[in-house]
Amino acid sequence: MYKRIIFFVCMLSLTFPISVFGQSSSLTQGLNYLNTAQNSDGSIGNITSTTDITRTTIAVVGTLQALSQTNTTLYSNAVSWLQSQSISTTDYLSERMFTLLTGGSDERLLVSYIDPTSGVWGGYAGYNINNLDTTLALNALNAVNYSNQATISNALLYLVTNQNSDGGWGFYVGDDSNVYMTALVLQVFDGLKATYNLTVPISNAAQYLLSHQNSDGGFGSSTSTVYETALSFLACWDQTHPLPLLIEGKRLCKRQSITSQLPSPQTAHGMRMHTQQPLHCVHLAHTFQTFTSTRVK
């Protein structure tokens, strides 16, 4: 059910402009579908899988925020359920913080997961540190304006130090660079560049992404996907790189069916590729479409 829900909301976001949602029956139909997927406790998704329920509920909450549907019972019940959950992994906790902008106990818990030796994050307390969880945690802390700059600086130093020679990042230190991870780090760096000197790693990461644009105009570590194309576009467009390089990326998103383009969860040496946005897929797709509608013809 998780994949079905993510497919549905992403399909809506890539098919209709934001301004059309207020007039389109597709929005009503989509919300009706999501309402039928909501469980009696407010969670959304397959009740046989706690993992899928957590991720799916976060995804739907982010979707409703992007669609300005926060004044609904569907949203309030989903948020209430999400806030009530005891979350013990860095990724889920970071995703909840980023989506709900929750500091307080979530912030303190996330900070408690920091590896005491390295000062960065693994999947949970005592888990091997890695680039993915460190990036997700850094993104969440930045979203809630976390005040301890030493923690932020240390996480940035870890990621900068472990940037691969080609300008990209893999999921963990020593892993080959990939488009998804590099675009994710680049977006986080872009949000912190006003405070920290990240010019060189940002430039190198953007060059890596642009050099990995596929022949069909899209982005992806192997074949192009709509998701990775949109993520790469948003990571690159604010950098000093010529916009025409990305025109075909927009065309790819317009002409390809999203059914075959949504990334599937993967594992890399035992670590799950969480593709944080499916969690914000609809918001990312909206932003991509809005920007390209005015800047890329």
C-alpha positions in Angstrom: 0.0 0.0 0.0 2.9 2.4 0.7 4.1 2.3 -2.9 0.5 2.7 -4.1 0.0 5.8 -2.0 3.3 7.3 -2.9 2.6 6.6 -6.6 -0.8 8.3 -6.4 0.3 11.5 -4.7 3.4 11.8 -7.0 1.2 11.2 -10.0 -1.0 14.1 -9.0 1.9 16.4 -8.3 3.6 15.8 -11.7 0.4 15.8 -13.7 -1.2 19.1 -12.5 0.3 22.5 -11.7 -0.3 23.8 -8.1 -2.7 26.4 -9.3 -4.9 23.7 -10.9 -5.3 21.7 -7.7 -7.9 24.1 -6.3 -10.1 23.6 -9.4 -9.5 20.0 -10.2 -11.5 16.9 -9.3 -8.3 15.0 -9.2 -7.4 16.6 -5.9 -10.7 15.6 -4.4 -10.3 12.1 -5.7 -6.8 11.8 -4.4 -7.8 13.1 -0.9 -10.7 10.6 -0.9 -8.3 7.8 -1.6 -5.9 8.9 1.2 -8.8 9.1 3.6 -9.7 5.5 2.8 -6.1 4.5 3.5 -6.2 6.1 7.0 -6.5 3.7 9.9 -8.7 4.3 12.9 -5.7 5.4 15.0 -4.8 8.1 12.5 -1.9 6.2 10.8 -1.9 5.6 7.1 -0.9 2.5 5.3 -0.6 -1.2 5.7 -1.3 -2.2 9.3 0.8 -5.4 9.0 4.0 -3.3 8.7 5.0 -0.8 11.3 7.9 0.4 9.1 5.7 1.1 6.1 3.1 2.8 8.3 5.6 5.3 9.7 7.1 6.2 6.4 3.7 6.3 4.6 2.2 8.5 7.3 5.2 10.9 7.0 4.8 10.9 3.3 1.1 11.7 3.4 1.6 14.5 6.0 4.2 16.1 3.7 1.9 15.7 0.8 -1.0 17.4 2.6 1.3 20.3 3.6 2.4 20.7 0.0 -1.3 20.7 -1.1 -2.3 23.2 1.6 -4.6 20.6 3.1 -3.5 21.0 6.7 -6.9 22.1 7.8 -8.4 18.6 7.4 -9.2 15.7 9.7 -7.0 13.5 7.6 -4.0 15.7 8.3 -4.7 16.4 12.0 -5.2 12.7 12.8 -2.1 11.7 10.9 0.0 14.3 12.7 -1.4 13.2 16.1 -0.5 9.6 15.4 2.9 10.5 14.1 3.7 12.7 17.2 2.7 9.9 19.5 5.1 7.4 18.1 8.3 6.3 19.8 10.9 6.4 17.1 14.3 4.9 17.6 16.1 5.3 14.3 17.9 8.3 13.0 16.2 8.4 9.6 12.6 8.2 10.8 13.3 10.7 13.6 15.0 13.1 11.2 12.1 12.7 8.7 9.5 13.5 11.4 11.4 16.5 12.6 11.9 17.8 9.1 8.2 17.3 8.2 6.6 18.6 11.4 9.4 21.0 12.4 9.5 19.4 15.8 12.3 20.4 18.1 12.2 19.7 21.8 12.2 16.0 22.7 12.8 14.9 19.1 15.8 17.3 18.8 17.3 16.0 22.1 16.7 12.4 21.1 18.3 12.9 17.7 21.4 14.6 19.3 21.6 11.7 21.7 22.1 9.4 18.8 25.4 11.1 17.9 28.3 8.7 17.9 30.5 9.9 20.8 33.8 9.2 19.0 33.1 10.7 15.6 30.4 13.2 16.5 28.1 12.1 13.6 25.2 9.7 13.1 24.5 6.1 12.2 21.1 4.5 11.9 20.5 4.6 15.7 22.5 4.7 18.8 25.5 2.4 18.4 25.0 1.8 14.7 27.8 2.4 12.2 28.1 6.0 11.2 27.4 6.8 7.6 26.8 9.7 5.2 23.1 9.1 4.7 22.0 9.2 8.3 24.4 12.1 9.0 22.9 14.1 6.1 19.3 13.4 7.2 20.0 14.4 10.8 21.8 17.6 9.7 18.9 18.5 7.4 16.4 18.0 10.3 18.5 20.0 12.8 18.9 22.8 10.3 15.1 22.9 9.7 14.4 23.4 13.4 17.2 26.0 13.7 19.2 23.9 16.1 21.4 26.3 18.1 24.5 24.2 18.8 26.7 25.2 15.9 29.5 22.9 17.1 27.3 19.9 16.3 26.4 21.3 12.9 30.0 22.2 12.1 31.2 18.7 13.0 28.7 17.0 10.8 29.6 19.3 7.9 33.3 18.7 8.4 32.6 14.9 8.3 30.7 15.2 5.0 33.2 17.6 3.4 36.1 15.5 4.5 34.5 12.3 3.1 33.4 13.8 -0.3 34.8 11.5 -2.9 37.4 12.7 -5.4 34.8 12.9 -8.2 32.8 15.4 -6.2 30.0 13.0 -5.1 29.0 11.0 -2.1 28.0 7.4 -1.5 25.9 6.1 1.4 28.9 5.5 3.6 32.6 6.4 3.6 34.4 4.5 0.8 31.2 3.8 -1.1 31.1 4.9 -4.8 29.3 8.2 -5.5 25.7 8.1 -6.6 23.3 10.7 -7.9 20.7 10.4 -5.1 23.2 10.8 -2.2 25.1 13.6 -3.9 21.9 15.6 -4.6 20.7 15.1 -1.0 24.0 16.4 0.5 24.1 19.2 -2.0 20.6 20.4 -1.0 21.6 20.4 2.7 24.8 22.2 2.0 22.9 24.8 0.0 20.8 25.5 3.0 23.9 26.2 5.1 26.1 28.0 2.7 25.2 31.4 4.1 26.7 30.5 7.4 29.5 28.1 6.4 32.1 28.3 3.6 31.0 25.5 1.4 31.8 27.0 -1.9 34.3 24.3 -3.1 32.3 21.2 -2.0 29.1 22.6 -3.4 30.8 23.4 -6.7 32.3 19.9 -6.9 29.1 18.2 -6.1 27.1 20.2 -8.7 29.7 19.3 -11.3 29.4 15.7 -10.4 25.6 15.8 -10.8 25.8 17.7 -14.1 28.4 15.2 -15.4 26.0 12.4 -14.6 23.1 13.6 -16.7 22.1 10.7 -18.9 21.7 10.8 -22.6 17.9 11.0 -22.3 18.3 14.3 -20.4 17.4 12.8 -17.0 19.5 11.9 -13.9 20.0 8.6 -12.2 23.0 6.5 -11.2 22.0 3.9 -13.8 18.8 4.7 -15.7 17.1 8.0 -15.3 14.3 8.4 -12.9 11.8 11.3 -12.5 12.6 11.4 -8.8 16.3 11.7 -9.1 16.0 14.1 -12.0 13.8 16.4 -10.0 16.1 16.1 -6.9 19.2 16.8 -9.0 17.6 19.7 -10.7 16.6 21.4 -7.4 20.1 20.7 -6.0 21.8 22.3 -9.0 19.5 25.2 -10.1 20.7 27.6 -7.5 24.3 27.0 -8.4 26.3 28.9 -11.0 25.7 26.4 -13.8 24.0 27.1 -17.1 20.3 26.3 -17.0 20.1 24.8 -20.5 22.0 21.7 -19.3 18.8 20.9 -17.4 16.2 21.6 -20.0 16.0 17.9 -21.1 15.5 17.0 -17.5 12.2 18.8 -17.4 11.2 17.2 -20.7 12.0 13.8 -19.3 9.7 14.4 -16.4 6.9 15.6 -18.7 7.0 12.7 -21.1 7.7 9.6 -19.0 5.2 7.7 -16.9 6.0 8.1 -13.2 4.9 4.4 -12.7 8.3 3.1 -13.8 10.2 6.1 -12.4 9.6 5.9 -8.6 12.8 4.6 -6.9 12.4 1.4 -5.1 13.9 0.9 -1.6 17.4 -0.6 -1.9 20.0 -1.8 0.4 23.7 -1.0 0.3 25.8 -3.3 2.5 23.0 -3.7 4.9 22.0 -0.1 5.0 18.6 0.8 3.6 18.5 3.6 0.9 15.6 5.5 2.4 15.2 8.0 -0.5 13.9 10.6 1.9 11.8 12.1 -0.7 9.5 9.7 -1.6 8.9 11.3 1.8 8.6 14.7 0.2 8.2 13.5 -3.3 5.1 15.5 -3.9 6.6 18.7 -2.5 9.8 18.2 -4.5 7.8 17.6 -7.7 5.7 20.7 -7.1 8.7 22.9 -6.6 10.4 21.4 -9.6 7.4 22.0 -11.8 6.7 25.5 -10.5 10.3 26.6 -11.1 10.6 25.0 -14.5 7.3 26.4 -15.7 8.7 29.9 -15.4 12.4 29.3 -16.1 12.6 26.3 -18.4 10.5 26.1 -21.6 
